[in-house]
């Protein structure tokens, strides 16, 4: 039947349609498109919200950091001033135009004896959504917070200050003293308690002065202070002196009444004097150990004579006492005193009989000749002498007179043995042998009057030491740097800093100011010309100091650009903290720049 067939065909078509999967992609895609677009739109909205939040975080961090710096520099700021400042700084820094309902709050907690001062700032805001509002979310909120603490950081600062002779020129020393005292006051203002800020003062030239009152200290090495002139040892005491027609050509010929053996100009004019730089030996004969008060050049004591003391009742009878070294043979020894004399003891085993019998007499050219007896028992003998440095094996009184006591030392310290010269090792950690961990005493002419001041929180003590500085000598930046680092050590002597409290964060700083290039240390340089060898030691030391975590600031005072750039001084500074100034008046600005850096580093902790 037609009707039945039609119905059957319709049923079959419906059945086939139900089983047919062709052309389903379009409907499925249409159904899935809405959530995909929703996710993409949400991602866009969330990205915008996150950008607004990140911008707020950056502004908040900067705001609390700036306020904490202000508060650290101005302890008188009130809690309300601090919170108002946070809002003000934030408003000037946050400029995201898509954000609305932005609000900021800040809470300030003052420091106590056991806790740091703290600012806790928080902010909220929102953005209008572009896609999520279709799903019923017309806006996205966000928030952030930032914290800054200060007052739980403590600092140790070593001021290593050039006191060399050139600092007396162009007002440099006076400018340094003013700037250094101002820096001490500014650093001291950071302290809420006496332990917050410690400062040490290290005046330096070729040497440093550790104060002569320490002459009994176990950390001092006296071997070079007590040593005889090296030129005599190395050249086996070469003597060739004429006086009154007599020739003294051997060290053993010199004794009481003999001419000074160091007068290598054959008593010509001019003769060596205490400060002379002429002649092979470069030092004169003194009437007593040259380092003692009142010591006088023998050539100034007598007319046409320059003779070893010959009065048997005299305290320094027969003593040959070298004066200050002029540096002609060893430039590194220039301006160094020798702390002793050679005693003269008749050597009976070596004395020479030059003539015997009733007609015996001394040859006119023979020194130290005397005759005894009469008739055929008459005998003329030329005396020969043994010489002992700082000692006489049989006469304790003369040994004492020939060997000045350590108490006559003026306080100057030379470089340590390599490689202890580039470390802050404890001087008691080794022996006095070579290499020695101890510090070498030196009797330097012009030893600096200003002594090292260990770390102190007493600003008056520190400023008094600054006032006592007076320029003298040549440049050895490395020894100043070494002692600056030594004073910051809490464990290694001789002047250890107080132990650090674990409840605080500490930072060590070293400020090195110098007006010239290195010219001399214990081993090299003549004190006048630039010595690259000294730079080498300093460069090694600088790296070790920085590796220890100490931050170094360096300043080169180069008035009128007379000197080239000190590369070692520039490289010594941490993170580019080097300044070149060309006028003494710029010293204060240089120190103020350092203070600013220290303040920022302190807050950043």
NULUM-207491 format. One record per residue: x, z, y of N, C-alpha, C in turn. Coordinates in steps of 0.02 Angstrom, whole numbers, plus 50000, padded with zeros to 5 digits. Atoms other than C-alpha are relative to their C-alpha. Layout:
N
XZYXZYXZY...
REM end
This chain:
605
500435000049941500005000050000500445000050061499585000649940500654995550173500125006750032499924993449966500335012750242500505004349964499554995850040501255021050100500724997750009499335002749992502745009350118500295001850067499754998249933502865012650302500215007250002499824992850001502865031350276500645001249962499404999050041504165029750140500624997950038499435002449962505295019550253500205005150055499854995149948505135032450390500365006149971499684994350031505565046450270500724998449980499325002050019507085036950206500464999650061499595000649939507695033450381500205006950025499854993249977507565051650428500525003249956499524997150047508495056450271500704997250013499355003049987509895043950309500305002750066499764997449936509995050050489500295007049992499774993150009510195067750429500695000249967499365000150034511655062550318500544996250037499525004449965512485050250440500395004150052499584996249953513995058050537500294995750054499735004549949514395042750641499715001850067500214999149929514325044950834499865007350017500094992849983514405064450831500515002550051499474997649956515995065750939499745001350070500244999349931515145063251104499585006350010500394993949990513865077051080500425006449994499584994050009515165089151014500435001150061499584999449940516325085451162499605002750058500424997849945514895087951283499865007549994500144992950010514505104751205500625004250013499394996149993516335110351203500294999850071499705000849934516765104451379499895005950046500154994449954515925118851467500475005949991499534994450005516985132951391500724998150017499325002149983518595122751409500095000150076499954999949927518245120051593499995007250026500024993049979517845138551606500675003449993499344997050011519515143651531500514997450051499545002849952520485131751642499875002850070500174997349934519565137651796500205007350006499804992949998519865155851748500765000650008499274999849994521725152151728500214998650072499845001549930521765144551902499865006150044500184994249959520865159451977500475005949987499544994550015521975171951885500694998650029499355001749971523535162551943500005001550075500054998649929522935163852123500015007650012500014992749993522575182452100500695003049987499334997450015524275185452021500504998550056499575001649944525145176452164499885004750059500164995349946524225187352289500265007049984499744993550020524705202752189500765000350007499275000149995526545197552179500235000350072499844999849929526575194552365499905007150027500124993149979525825211852391500555004649975499484995750029527105219652274500654999450040499395001149961528555211752370499965003450068500084996949934527865217452537500005007649994500024992750010527525234852468500705002949987499324997750015529295236552396500435000150063499605000449938530085230952560499795005450049500254995149952528985242452661500245007049983499794993250017529375258352564500765000750004499274999649994531225253952558500225000850072499824999449930531315251552746499815006850028500204993449975530355267552778500465005449972499554995050029531455277352658500684999950036499385000349962532985271052752499925003350068500134996849935532205276252917499985007549992500074992850009531775293252847500675003349983499354997250017533515295852774500455000550062499605000049939534305291352941499725004850053500334995749950533055301953038499625005549963500334994750039532685318052942499425003350037500534996849963531505323453082499324996549994500645003550008530165310653034499495004349964500524996050032528515319052992499664996049945500355003350055527415315252843499534994650027500455004949971526135306352954500384993950027499595005649975527495295853037500244995649943499775003950057528125290652867499444995849971500555003950028526425285352801499774994650049500185005149950526015276352964500514994349999499495005250001527665267152953499934995449940500125004250060527265261252776499464994850016500545004649982525635253652840500234994750049499775004649948526485245752989500484994749971499545004850031527895237852889499634995349954500375004250047526685231652757499594994750036500415004749963525535223552883500414994250028499585005349972526985214052958500294995449947499695003950054527585207952788499504996249957500485003050046525985203652692499574995050038500355005349963525245187052749499634995249954500385004350045524265180252600499294999250028500645001349967522745171952682499415000049952500555000350047521735170952522499735006849982500194993250019521645189852501499545003050053500444996449954520275200652577499915007149973500094992950017519785218952573500675003349981499334997250013521655223052577500055006950031499904993249975522025241552594500645003049970499374996850022523615251952581499965007450015499944992849989523875270552562500705002249979499344997550016525465280652554499995007649998499944992850006525895298252499500745001850003499314998049991527495306852553500105007149973499824993450027528295321252458500705001850025499334998149974529725330152549500465002249944499504997950050531325334052456500025007649997499894992950011531645351152384500705000949972499324998750026533195359452315500104996949932499945002850067532805351952144499704993149992500335006550005531885335852183500124995950062499875004649945532125320552290499374998950042500565002249959531045315252436499724993549970500315005850033529795302052380499414997450042500585003449972528575289352451499674996249943500395003750049527195283052334499484996150039500475004249964526265268352410499604995849949500425004250044524805259052330499574995550043500405004849962523795243952383499494996649955500525003550036522215234952332499774994050041500275005949966521425218152373499614995849951500395004450043520375203952305500054992950027500065007049979520205185052309499324997449977500605003450022518655174052298500184995049947499865004750054518575164152137499684993250016500265006849993518295145452133499624997849938500305002150063517795143351950499625005649966500314994550037517395160451881499345002350031500644997949970515975162852004499414996649965500545003350039514985150351897499785004449944500164995450056515085163151759499795006850025500244993649974514535177051875500545004750025499454995949973516235183151938500244997050066499845003249935516325178852123500675002050029499354997849973517955188452154500415003449946499534996550044519495195452066500385005250041499634994649966520255212152118500695000849970499324998750024522075216852104500285006150038499684994249968523185231552147500735000849978499304998850017524985237352145500245006550033499724993949970526085252152189500764999450003499275000049993527885255652240500235007050018499724993349988528965271252243500724999550024499314999549978530555275152337500185007450006499764993149995531565291152322500665000050037499354999149968533015297452423500135007550005499824992949995533945313752444500265002749935499714997750063534425314952260500664996349987499355003450006535955303952290500515003650042499464996749965537605311352340500604995350004499445004649990539185303252402500665003650010499314997949987541065305552405500354994250035499705005249960542025295852537500735001750014499294999249985543925293952548500174995450059499795003949941544545288452721500754999249996499305001650007546235280052693500234996450063499895002349932546955277552866500744998850015499325002149983548515268352924500285004350056499654996049950549715279853018500694997250014499345002949991551185267753027500184999450074499755000249931552255265653183499634995250044500335005149959551335250053241499325002250024500654997549978549725260053257500035003350069499954997049933550405267553418499884994850055500065005349951550235250653504499274998150014500655003049981548735243353597499415004849991500554995250004547725259453587499695000649931500315000150067547455257453399499895007049971500084993450029547755275553349499445003950034500534996349964546635282853484499324997349980500645002950020545245270653438499825002049929500124997950069545445274853253499775007249998500194993050001545345293453287499285001150024500704999449976543745291653388499514997549948500465003050048542925280253261499955004249936500004996050062543445291053112499615006550009500374993849988542765306953190499254998650007500715001849996541125298153232499724998649930500235001450068541015292153052499905006649961500074993550033541295309952989499345003350021500634997149976539855315953099499404996449969500575003950026538715301853040499915001249925500054998650072539115304552856499745007049988500234993150008538865323152875499265000850014500714999749983537135319952948499564998249940500395001750060536595312852779499885006149956500004994350046536865329852698499435004850016500494994649995535405341552669500315006649978499634994150023536575353452577500744998350004499285001049993538455355752584500284995549946499755003950056538655346952416499804992750003500265006949997537785330852470500534995050020499495004749974539275323152560500685003550001499314997649997541125326052531500444994350027499565005049968542485317152631500725002449992499294998550000544365316352607500354995650051499615003749951545685310652732500694998649970499355001850027547235301152675500384995950052499565003749955548445296552817500594997249959499455002850039549765284752750500464995750044499525004849972551335275252800500374997349939499665001650063552715271852673499825005249948500164994350043552345289052600499355003150024500524995649977550955301652611500285007150002499784993049995551145319952658499495004449965500464995750037550385332152534500065007350020499914993349972550895347552637500585003549965499394996850026552575356052616499875006749966500154993650032551715372152563499924999349924500085001250072551505364052391500684999349964499345001250029553385364452356500105003249931499944996950066553135375652204499534996949949500505003050045551795364452128500334996649940499725002850062552095359051949499934992449997500125007350004551485341251985500504996050041499505003549961553005336952094500624998649958499385002050033554485327452024500565000050052499474999049951556105332352113500624995949986499375003350021557345320852027500294995650055499735004349947557505308252169500165004050063499874995849941557405321552305500685003449993499374996550012558905330252226500594995249987499485004750022559865314252184500504998550055499485002149953561495308952264499904992750019500095006949978561655292252355500154995149943499895004550057561455278352226500584995250010499455004649990562755267152308500655002849975499384997050024564125279552265500044999949924500015000050074563585280652084500124992949974499985006850026563345261952060500674996650013499365003249985565005257252141500605004549986499464995650024566005271452064500425003050058499704996349945566375280252229500604996350030499445003749971567445266852313500185002750069499774997149937568485274452453500614996050025499415003249968569685265952575499985001850074500034997449932569935276052733500705001650024499364998149970571425278052850499885004850058500044995249945571705292652967500695002750015499344997749979573265297253067500564997249957499485003250039574295284852967499965001549926500074998350070573715292252801499454995649969500485004350035572795281652673499665004049945500424996850051571385288852568499654994449962500285005750036571015275952437499675001949934500354997850060570265286552299499535005850018500484994749990568765298052292500335006949990499664993650014569905311652223500475002150056499574998349944570935310952383499625003950054500404997149946569505317552489499895007549987500094992850005569475336252520499965003050069500034996849934569475349052663500504997050048499565002949950570185341452821500094992649994499945007350007570085323652754499484996750044500515003549961569155310452854499394998649957500625001650036567375306352808500114993849957499885005850043567485294552658499514994350013500505005249987565975284952722500164996050063499805003649940566895279152879500394993849979499685006050026567245261852812500284995550054499715003949946567765255552983500705002550018499324997349989569435264552965500045004050066500024995849940568945276653103500034995950064500035004149939568745262353223499395001750041500574998749956567465261553360499524994049996500314993550005566015263053342500025002749929500034996850065566025275453200499285000449976500694998950023564515277653088499725006450029500354993949979563265290053153499415001049953500524998250047561795298253070499484994449994500495005350002560645283853116500324993049997499645006450000561965270253095499784995749941500145004750053561605254752995500614995449988499395003950009563405248352998500395002849941499564997550052564685249552862499704999449931500195001050069564615248652675499505005249975500414994550026563795265452646499375001150040500584999649957562605265552794499775007150012500154993249980562675284252817500655003550020499434996449973563815296552903500125006549961499884993350027564555313452858499705005150048500314994749961563625328752916500395006549990499654993650006564245346452945499675004749950500384996250050562975352852817499524995149967500485004750029561635345152704499574996850055500305003749945560885331752814499275001550012500724998749992559075336852784499875006850032500104993349973559355354552850499944999750077500074999549927558835359353025500685001650030499374998949966560315358553143500574995949975499455004150027561325346353038500234995150054499715004049947562515336753151500524995249972499515005150019563525320953130500705002650018499334997449986565355326153114500354996250056499665003849947565885312253231499815002550069500204997449935564945320953370500255007150012499754993149994565765337853336500725000350026499294999949984567565333053364500194994050042499715005549962568575322353481500534996649958499535003950040569485308653387500085002849929499974997550069569115317453224499314999049967500605001150040567865314753088500145002949932499674996950057568455327252961499535004749962500364995550044567755336852814500175007250020499864993149979567565355552860500595003049961499384997650033569245363852826500135007450010499924992849991568985381952877499785003649937500194996850064569045391952713499465005350008500514994949990567925405152790499324997050018500625003249980566615392352839499514999249942500535000450051564965391152746500024993449962500015006650032565175372652711500704997249990499305001850011567045372452678500074994649946499855005350048567595356352592499414995949978500595003650023565835349452579499974993150033500095006949977565535330752595499254998649998500735000149996563745329152656499764993450030500245006349973562975311752672499405001050046500564999749954561795309152818499434995549979500585004250014560205299252830500234992949985499815006750020560295282252746499744994850050500205005349954560285267252863499714993949967500325005550036559705255252728500414993649994499605006150002561155242852740500104997549929499905001950069561465242952553499344999749961500644999650034559765248152489499455000750053500524999549948558375243952614499455004949982500534995450021557155254252510500195007250016499784993349985558225269552553500055001350075499944999049928558145267152740499595006150023500324994149971557735283152834499895005649949500064994850050557935293852678500595004950006499484994850000558895310352682500215001449928499744997650064560015315952538500065007650005500084992749995559675334152502500555003849963499454996550031561385340452458500674997750027499325001849982563265339352477500424999949936499494999750053564765336052365500475005850017499504994949990565845351352345500694997249981499315002250014567745349152341500375005749966499644994950040568675358852206500664997049977499335002550019570555356952178500034999149924499925001650071570885348452012500735001149981499304998350014572475357151955500304995649944499755004150055572585345951803500224993150024499855006749977572705330351910500434999950064499584999849940573695336252061500684996949984499395003950010575275325952085500585003250038499394997649968577015332952119500384993950026499705005949969577765320652242500755001050015499304998949982579435329052278500205007149981499744993350017580515343852218500715000750025499314998749980582145352052266500045002250073499914997249932582885358952426499824995150055500175004949948582555342752519499314997249992500675002750013580785340452457499585000150063500465000549943579525334652586499434995349981500595004350012577845326052593500114993250032499965006649970577875307152619499504999450058500425000449940577145302452787499334996749987500635003550014575775291752706499595003449946500354996750056575245304152573499535005450026500474994949977573665314052609500005006149954500094993850038573315331852552500645002549968499354997950027575155335452527500225006550033499734993749973575885352752547500585002149956499394997950035577535360852498500025007649994499934992850011577895378052427500715001549974499354998050024579475387752385500554997850047499415001749959581235385552453500594998549955499415001950039582905379152400499814995249945500155004650054582905370652235499335001349967500674998650026581245378952195499454997050044500505003049955580425369552335499634994349963500405005250034578985358352273499454997750046500545002949959577815346752366499504996649954500545002350046576155342852285499444996850040500605003249972574745330952327499405002549962500594997350033573095339452292499504994549984500565004350020571725330352199499385004349991500624995949999569905335752203499484997349951500615001550036568425336352089499425000950049500584999549956566745333752172499365000949959500624998450034565095341152116499424999350050500585000949956563435335752189499535005949992500474994449997562345350452241500215006049958499834994450043563335362352131500765001049996499304998350015564985371152103499975004449937500094996550064565195377051923500245007250000499734993250002566135392951969499815004250061500144996349938565525397752142499254999450016500725000449991563675401752149499804999750073500185000249929563675404452336500074992950028499915006849975564395387352371499484995349969500525004150032563185379652246499355000650038500624998949962561755387352344500034996450067499945003149934562415381052510499994992349996499985007250007562685363452442499354997149974500625002350030560945362452367499405003050036500584997349965559515364752490499425001349952500564998150043558025373352412499414995350011500605004249994556395364252379499575002150059500404997749943555635374752517500194996550066499815003749940556585363852643499674993150003500365006450004555545348752589499474999750054500485000849945554425341752726499314997649977500665001550026552985336652613499874992849980500125007150015553215317852590500044998549926500045002150069552765309852424500074992449996499885007150012553365292952362499554997449944500395002950054552555280952237500185003149933499874997850069552375286552057500344994549961499715005050044553295277851917499464994949980500455005050026552525261551862499885001549926500605002549968551205260051792499545005650024500414994549973550595277251848499864999150074500125001249928550705270752027499344996550011500655003449992549105260851994499475003549958500504996150037548135274751909499885006550037500114993349974547385291551950500065005149944499884995550057548035299751792500195006950024499824993149984548225318451793500755000849997499274999450000550035322551841500265004849948499774995250051550085336351711499924997249930500125002850066549675324351570500644997549966499375002350029551505319751542500585004250024499414996249983553275325551567500324997450063499635002349942554515323651708500494994549983499565005550019555445310451609499784993550030500175006649973555345291851643499654995949946500374999149936554035285851667499675006850003500274993349989553385301851742499304999550029500674999749970551585305951779500005003850066499984995849941552155317451918500134995950063499925003249935552295313452103500695001550028499304999449978554015310352178500065002550072499854997449933554555321152324500534995650033499515004049963555525312152460500095003250068499844997349933556395318252618500064994150048500035005949958555865304152733500045002050073499974999049928556395304052914499364997450032500645002149972554785303453014499425001049952500554998450045553715310852876499375001450042500604999449960551925309852939499805007350011500224993149988551295325853023499325001449969500674999050028549525323152959500044999949924499974999450073549315328752779499344997749969500605001750037548085323552646499525005950001500524994950004546455333152658499554998549941500445001250057545565334752490499274999850022500705000749981543695331352488499735006650026500264994149966542805343352603499334998250032500635000949963541085345652679500045003350068499904996749935541805354652830500234994950051499845005449953541735341852969500545002250050499504997849951542775352553087500704999649971499355000550033544205353552961500234992849996499845007150007544135334852933500194997050068499865002949935544105330653118500655002850030499354997349979545565342353153500574996149969499485004050033546575332453027500064993250033499985006449964546095316353115500395000850066499654998949936546715323753279500755000849991499294998850012548395328053200500384993749982499665006250021548775309953153500444997450057499535002849953550295302453239500394994549965499715005850035551035285153200500755000849987499295000050018552705283553110500104996249936499805002950063553535272752979499714993249985500195006750022553205256852881499395000349954500665000650031551715250652781500024999549925500105000250073551275254452600499275001949987500714998750009549395252652584499845002649931500154998250069549485254952397500045007649989499944992750012550065273152406499415003650032500604997049970548635277352525499404999049956500575001550045547395268752410500035004349938499934996050061548095277752258499795007250012500174993049986547915294752340499265000750020500724999849986546175290552406499615000449935500344999950066545635287052227500125006649966499834993650032546535302652167499555005650027500414994649972545535313752287499284999549979500705000750023543895306752219499915002149928500054998150070544305311652041499785007349994500244993250011543395327051977500405003649946499644996950056544595330051833500754999850008499285000849996546335324251881500275002650066499714997149941547405334152002500404995050040499934992849983548225338552110499455002950043500544997549957546685339652223499334997549975500625002750028545175336752110499405001650042500644999049966543465334652188499565004649959500464995850038542075346752139499634995949946500375003350054541165342751978499334997450025500635003149980539615331851991499425002849961500614997250029537905339251959499604994349966500355005250038536985329351824499304998650027500685001049972535345331251921500014994950057499955004549942535995319452056500354993549981499645006450006536565301552072500575000150050499424999849957538315299952143500294993050011499635006249986539255285752226500645001850038499364999049967541095285752273500164993950043499815005349953541685275652423500725001150022499324999649973543425271752486500054995150059499935004149940543725265452663500744999650017499295001149988545455257852690500094995950064499865003549938546005253152867500754999550009499295001049988547705245552905500094994750053499895004849946548445236053051500544994949984499465004750014549755226052960500064998349927499865002050068550475218552803500465005249968499564995450036551375228652670500734998150011499295001349986553225230452708500485003849955499514996350041553975243452590499645005049955500194994550043553675254552441500635002949968499434996750031554805264252324500514995149972499555004650035555545248652244500214994050041499855006349966555525234452369499785000350073500165000549930555385229152550500505003550044499534997049953556415233252704499665003850056500374996349948555055241052810499834996050061500135004249942555005226652933499634993649981500295006450020554545210652840499485001049946500524999750052553045207252731500315000049931499744999450068553375212252551499464998049950500505002050050552355202152423500025004449938499964995750059552995213852287499555006150007500464994449990552025228152365499284997749991500685002850008550475217052371499814999649927500145000650071550625214252184499765006649971500204993550025550545232852147499315002050028500634998249970549105235052269499424996249968500545003950029548085220952194499795002849932500154997050065548215228752021499615006550009500324993649987547715245652091499284999050025500675001349972546235238652190499514998549944500465001850054545495231152033499825006049957500154994050040545655247451938499525004750037500454995749962544805257052078499294997249998500675003150003543355244752082499705000549930500254999450068543225244951893499745007049985500234993150010542985263751904499315001250029500654999249968541375260952003500045002050073499924998349929542095265652172499914993750043500115005649954541505254452314500535000350055499455000249951542935249052428499804995950061500065003649936542785244152612500704999550030499355000849968544325236952698499934997150069499995002449931544715233752881500724998250018499355002049974546195223952949499964999950076499964999849928546605228153129500564995150020499525005349986547455212353192499944998050073500085001049928547575213653380500334993550021499745006449976547775196553457500174995149945499845004450057547855188553283500754998849992499285000750006549715191953278500234999149929499815000450070549775193553090499544995249963500455004050042549095181952956499505004649966500484996350039547595187152856500345003549942499744996450058548045200652730499554998449940500415002150057547425192352572499875005749952500104994450047547705207852466499505005050028500484995449971546695218252589499304997149995500655003250006545285205652590499755000249928500205000150070545265204152400499855007049973500094993250022545315222952382499295002550010500674997649983543595225152460499504998149946500545001350048542055226252349499484995350031500565004249980540785212152364500054997550072499925002849933541515204952523499995005150056500024994849948541575221752615500665000450038499385000549961543085216052717499834998050071500095001749930543165215552906500684998950032499415001349959544485207953019499805001350073500144998749929544505215053196500634998450040499445002449960545595208553336500105004150063499924995549943545425222653461499905007149977500084992950019545625241453447499295002450015500674997849981543935243253533499484998149948500485002050052543105234853383500015004749940499954995450057543605249153267499355003849990500634996350005542025258853307499454995749969500515004550028540935243653268500124998949925499845001050070541855240853104499785006049958500204994050036541555258853050499245000749999500734999749999539735257653103499714995249948500235004750051539525242352993500075003049930499904996750065540235252252848499475005349989500524994950006539035266452883499334997049982500625003450015537585254352880499984997949926499965002050070538155247552712499935006049954500044994050041538375264952641499285002649999500694997749996536635269852702499554995849956500425004450041535855254652619500145001049926499834999050070536805257252457499735006749975500244993350018536315275552457499265000049986500735000450010534465271752476499844996049938500135004250058534565258252344500095003749935499924996150061535115271352219499365003749982
REM end
